[in-house]
Amino acid sequence: RVGCPPCREAADAASSSDDAHEPTAAVDEDGDLLCARRKRRKLATPGRGRLRICHALATPLSDVGLQVWRGALLLCDHLFARESAQLLDGAVVLDLGAGCGLTSAAACLAGARAVFCTDAHTASLRNSANNADANGVGGRVRVRRLDWSAVDVWPSPSEGEFGWSSSDLQALRGATVLLAADCVYDDGMTSALVALMSRVLPALGPSAVAFVSLERRVNFCLEGMCARAPAAEHFHRELEAQRGLLVGSLVAPDGVPQRFEYERAPTLELWRVRAACASAEQGASERRVRSENSAEPVSGDILVRGASSLTPRS
């Protein structure tokens, strides 16, 4: 109701007459509204596929890996994009902080030969294994435990559930694609993630590339008294601090066709990260190809060792 009734009795009468027709809003233990979720329309369009993922709708902070976040959906869109087909075809993939295993299953369906689906939490690992089986890729998804802060470059052989075998470690050294979806929300974990990439990408060679998706979660910060996205800003700073080892570039979401149903919010970011030496070699190779295809040599063309073996991007 808008405005005030003329008297208390009228207010009581109006309240008693309307209470039976007005739905009561349910709230959770924090006082937040629990909104009814609309039913998803069935995807029965011919030619469209389906991924079956068991996940939670709400969890405490310690179990956020059991939820599906929008950054993972953006990364899945990118994996199914045409430009990723050649990159993933027959590739070995390392999925960091895989959560419920959505991106691992998507990478397999997009053409990867093997995917190491890693996380540090047992509940997430077991759920990822079940989701891989549910999508028919359990034979190609190797679910393994990996704590970024506890490894130098490669994990050590370990026994037990989700342990690493010697054959796993040998196959892992042939990985060419790293994935990390929605892993940027805690400063300590973000620092460990960037530090791990700075060690792993150079070790994997010039063809290795990492894709990191995140969402800029904006909060009002007392420092500066303004709205900021501190977790995303910390990732940007950490990436800049590794400038001598890593080179990152943003992938424009507009160029990634949307295949999954979610809100493609402008706060979503997708980063392509390579080792700095690999980026330099690739850039030199592309300049060399342009020089060979042009009538006149390109000014400032630099050739580096191994550049002739690289395949330029189309």
C-alpha positions in Angstrom: 0.0 0.0 0.0 1.2 3.5 -0.7 0.4 6.3 1.8 -1.2 6.1 5.2 -4.8 5.0 6.0 -7.0 7.6 7.6 -7.2 5.8 10.9 -5.8 2.8 12.8 -9.0 0.8 12.5 -9.0 1.2 8.8 -5.4 0.0 8.7 -6.3 -3.1 10.8 -9.3 -3.9 8.6 -7.3 -3.5 5.4 -4.5 -5.7 6.9 -6.9 -8.5 7.9 -8.7 -8.5 4.6 -5.5 -8.6 2.5 -3.3 -11.0 4.6 -4.9 -14.0 3.1 -4.1 -12.9 -0.4 -0.6 -11.5 0.0 2.3 -14.1 -0.2 4.8 -13.9 2.6 8.5 -13.4 1.6 10.8 -16.1 2.8 14.3 -15.2 4.0 17.4 -17.2 4.8 19.4 -17.2 8.0 21.2 -14.0 7.0 17.9 -12.2 6.3 18.3 -12.3 2.5 15.2 -12.9 0.3 14.8 -16.4 -1.1 13.4 -15.8 -4.6 11.5 -18.5 -6.4 13.5 -19.7 -9.4 11.8 -19.9 -12.7 11.9 -23.2 -14.5 14.4 -23.4 -17.3 13.0 -24.0 -20.8 13.9 -27.3 -22.3 16.8 -27.2 -24.8 15.2 -29.4 -27.5 16.6 -27.5 -30.5 18.1 -30.0 -32.9 21.9 -29.8 -33.1 22.3 -28.6 -29.5 24.1 -30.6 -26.9 23.6 -31.0 -23.2 25.9 -31.1 -20.2 24.6 -32.7 -17.0 26.3 -31.2 -13.9 25.4 -31.9 -10.3 26.0 -28.8 -8.3 24.8 -26.8 -5.3 22.6 -23.7 -5.5 24.0 -22.2 -2.3 27.0 -23.1 0.0 29.1 -21.6 2.7 32.3 -19.9 1.5 34.4 -23.1 2.2 32.4 -25.1 -0.3 31.9 -22.5 -3.1 33.5 -25.0 -5.5 30.3 -27.0 -5.5 28.4 -24.2 -7.2 28.5 -23.2 -10.9 29.6 -19.6 -11.4 29.2 -17.4 -14.5 32.9 -17.3 -15.2 32.9 -21.0 -15.8 30.1 -20.7 -18.3 32.0 -17.9 -20.2 35.1 -20.2 -20.3 33.0 -23.1 -21.6 31.6 -20.8 -24.3 35.2 -20.0 -25.3 36.2 -23.7 -25.3 33.4 -24.5 -27.8 34.2 -21.5 -30.0 35.7 -22.1 -33.4 39.1 -20.6 -32.5 39.6 -23.1 -29.7 38.9 -26.2 -31.9 42.5 -26.5 -33.1 43.9 -25.6 -29.7 42.0 -28.4 -27.9 42.1 -31.1 -30.6 44.0 -33.9 -29.0 45.4 -31.7 -26.3 46.2 -32.4 -22.7 44.5 -29.9 -20.4 45.2 -28.9 -16.8 42.1 -27.5 -15.1 43.0 -25.6 -11.9 40.4 -25.2 -9.2 37.9 -27.1 -11.3 35.1 -27.1 -8.7 32.3 -29.3 -9.9 34.2 -30.2 -13.1 32.1 -28.3 -15.6 35.1 -26.9 -17.6 36.9 -30.2 -17.5 33.9 -32.0 -19.1 33.5 -29.2 -21.6 37.2 -29.4 -22.6 36.8 -33.1 -23.3 33.7 -32.6 -25.3 35.4 -29.9 -27.2 38.2 -32.2 -28.3 40.8 -32.6 -25.6 42.5 -36.0 -25.4 42.9 -35.9 -21.6 42.0 -33.4 -18.8 43.5 -33.3 -15.4 40.6 -32.0 -13.2 42.2 -30.7 -10.1 41.0 -29.2 -6.8 42.1 -29.2 -3.2 38.7 -30.1 -1.7 37.6 -33.7 -1.4 33.9 -32.9 -1.9 34.6 -31.1 -5.1 36.8 -33.9 -6.4 34.2 -36.5 -5.8 31.5 -34.4 -7.4 33.8 -33.7 -10.4 34.4 -37.5 -10.9 30.6 -38.2 -10.8 29.9 -35.4 -13.3 32.6 -36.6 -15.7 31.0 -40.1 -15.6 27.5 -38.6 -16.1 28.7 -36.9 -19.3 30.5 -40.0 -20.7 34.0 -38.5 -20.4 35.1 -40.3 -17.2 37.8 -42.2 -19.1 39.5 -39.0 -20.3 39.1 -36.9 -17.1 41.6 -37.6 -14.5 40.5 -36.2 -11.2 43.4 -35.3 -9.0 44.1 -33.4 -5.8 46.2 -30.2 -6.2 46.9 -27.5 -3.7 48.5 -24.5 -5.5 50.3 -23.3 -2.4 51.9 -26.7 -1.7 53.6 -27.3 -5.1 56.6 -25.8 -6.8 56.1 -26.7 -10.4 54.9 -30.3 -10.6 52.9 -32.3 -7.9 54.7 -35.2 -6.3 53.6 -38.8 -6.7 51.0 -39.7 -4.1 48.8 -42.6 -3.3 45.2 -42.8 -2.1 42.1 -41.3 -3.5 42.8 -38.7 -6.1 46.6 -39.2 -5.9 49.1 -38.7 -8.7 50.8 -41.6 -10.4 54.1 -41.6 -12.3 52.2 -41.9 -15.6 50.0 -38.9 -14.6 53.0 -36.8 -14.0 54.5 -37.8 -17.3 51.3 -37.0 -19.2 51.0 -33.7 -17.3 54.3 -32.5 -18.7 52.7 -32.6 -22.2 49.9 -30.3 -21.3 49.4 -27.3 -23.6 46.2 -25.7 -22.1 45.6 -24.5 -18.6 42.1 -23.5 -17.3 41.1 -21.6 -14.2 37.5 -20.5 -13.9 36.2 -18.4 -11.0 39.3 -18.8 -8.9 39.8 -15.1 -8.3 38.0 -14.2 -5.0 40.6 -14.7 -2.3 43.8 -12.7 -2.4 46.0 -15.5 -1.0 44.6 -18.0 -3.5 44.9 -15.6 -6.4 48.6 -14.9 -5.6 49.3 -18.6 -5.4 47.5 -19.2 -8.7 49.5 -16.5 -10.6 52.7 -17.8 -9.0 51.9 -21.3 -10.1 51.2 -20.2 -13.7 54.5 -18.3 -13.7 56.4 -21.5 -13.0 54.3 -24.0 -15.0 53.8 -22.1 -18.3 57.5 -21.6 -19.0 58.1 -25.3 -18.1 55.5 -26.5 -20.5 57.0 -24.7 -23.5 56.1 -22.0 -26.0 52.8 -23.7 -27.1 51.2 -23.6 -23.6 48.5 -21.1 -22.9 46.3 -20.5 -19.9 42.7 -19.2 -19.9 41.5 -17.5 -16.7 37.9 -16.4 -16.3 36.7 -14.2 -13.5 33.9 -11.9 -12.4 34.6 -8.4 -11.1 32.6 -8.5 -7.8 32.1 -4.9 -6.9 32.0 -3.9 -3.3 31.9 -0.5 -1.5 35.4 -0.1 0.1 36.1 2.1 3.0 39.5 2.8 1.6 38.8 5.5 -0.9 35.1 5.5 -0.1 34.2 4.1 -3.5 32.9 1.0 -5.3 35.7 -1.3 -6.4 36.4 -4.9 -7.4 39.3 -5.7 -5.0 39.7 -9.4 -5.9 39.9 -8.7 -9.6 42.2 -5.7 -9.0 44.5 -8.0 -7.0 44.7 -10.4 -9.9 45.6 -7.6 -12.3 48.4 -6.5 -9.9 49.7 -10.0 -9.5 49.8 -10.5 -13.3 51.6 -7.2 -13.7 54.1 -8.2 -11.1 55.0 -11.3 -13.1 55.4 -9.2 -16.3 58.9 -10.7 -16.9 57.5 -14.2 -16.8 53.9 -13.9 -18.0 52.0 -11.9 -20.6 48.2 -11.6 -20.2 45.7 -10.2 -22.6 41.9 -9.9 -22.4 39.7 -11.9 -24.7 36.7 -9.8 -25.9 33.6 -11.6 -24.7 31.7 -10.1 -27.7 33.8 -12.4 -30.0 32.8 -15.5 -28.0 29.5 -17.0 -29.2 27.2 -17.7 -26.2 26.0 -21.4 -26.1 25.1 -21.6 -22.4 22.1 -19.9 -20.8 23.3 -17.3 -18.3 23.6 -13.6 -18.0 26.7 -12.4 -20.0 27.3 -9.6 -17.5 29.9 -6.8 -18.4 31.7 -7.7 -15.2 32.9 -11.0 -16.7 36.5 -11.2 -17.8 38.4 -13.8 -19.8 42.2 -13.6 -19.8 44.7 -15.4 -22.1 48.0 -15.9 -20.4 51.3 -17.1 -21.9 54.8 -17.3 -20.8 56.7 -14.1 -21.7 59.3 -16.0 -23.7 56.6 -17.8 -25.7 54.8 -14.5 -26.4 58.0 -13.0 -27.7 58.7 -16.0 -30.0 55.2 -16.0 -31.3 55.2 -12.3 -32.0 58.6 -12.7 -33.8 57.2 -15.6 -35.9 54.1 -13.6 -36.9 56.3 -10.6 -37.9 58.6 -12.9 -39.9 55.6 -14.4 -41.8 54.2 -10.9 -42.5 57.6 -9.9 -43.8 57.9 -13.0 -46.1 54.4 -12.4 -47.5 55.0 -8.7 -48.2 56.8 -7.0 -51.0 59.1 -5.2 -48.6 60.5 -6.4 -45.3 58.9 -5.3 -42.1 60.9 -2.7 -40.2 62.3 -4.0 -37.0 61.7 -7.7 -37.7 63.4 -9.9 -35.1 64.0 -13.6 -35.5 64.5 -15.7 -32.4 65.7 -19.3 -32.0 62.8 -21.8 -32.6 60.5 -19.2 -34.1 60.6 -20.9 -37.5 58.9 -24.0 -35.9 56.0 -22.1 -34.6 52.6 -22.0 -36.4 51.3 -18.4 -36.7 47.8 -17.7 -35.6 45.3 -17.1 -38.4 
